[in-house]
Amino acid sequence: MAMTNPLQYVQQVRSEVAKVVWPTRREVMLTTIMVFIMAALTAVFFAVIDIIIRFGLTSVLGFFGS
């Protein structure tokens, strides 16, 4: 691996950072909102599944328990 001096390294880093395409404020806001919406939908989905499983188990255990 070739060694470069610190000045060349900083110049290379700056040139690479200049190539980065940064998202706009609108893109960041939209993706953030989408993440919160998907997290909420996932939470609701698993809550409903949990309620269904709990109801099924209590029904089966109640049927065989009494």
N, C-alpha and C positions, 0 to 999 in steps of 0.2 A: 504494500500500500504506500503510495507516494505521500510524503509529508508536505503540507502547505503551511505557509506562515499565517499568523493570525489575521493579517490584513486581507490576504487572498480569501481566507475562509469567510470573513465577514462580507466581502464582496459577493462571493458565491451564494451565501445565505440570502442576501438582499435581492439578488437576481432571481432566485427561486421563489421568494415570497412575492415578488412582483408578478409572477406568473399565476398566482392563486386567484381564482374567481370567487370573490366573496359574495354571499347572498345579500339580497336587498332587505331592507327593514320589513317590507311587505311579505317576502318569502319566509322570513324568520317568524313573523307573527302568525302566518297561516299554518306553518308546520307545527308551531307550538300549540295552537288551538286544536289542530288535528290530533296531536298526541293526547291532550286532555280529554277530548271527546272519545277517543279509542280506549283510554284508560277507564273512563266512566262506563262505557258500554261493556267492557270486559268485567268490571266489578259487578255490574247489574247481572250479567250473564251468569257469573259464578255464584252470586247470591241466590238467583232463582234455582239453579241446579242444586245448591245446598239445601234449599227449602224442599225441593222435590225429593231428594234423597232422604232427608230427615223424616218427611211425611211417610215415605215408603217404609223406612225402617221401623218407625213407631207403629205403623199399621201391622206390619208382619210380627213384630214382637208383642204387640197387644193381642193379636189373634192367637198366638201360641202361648202367651202368658196367662190368659184367663180361661 
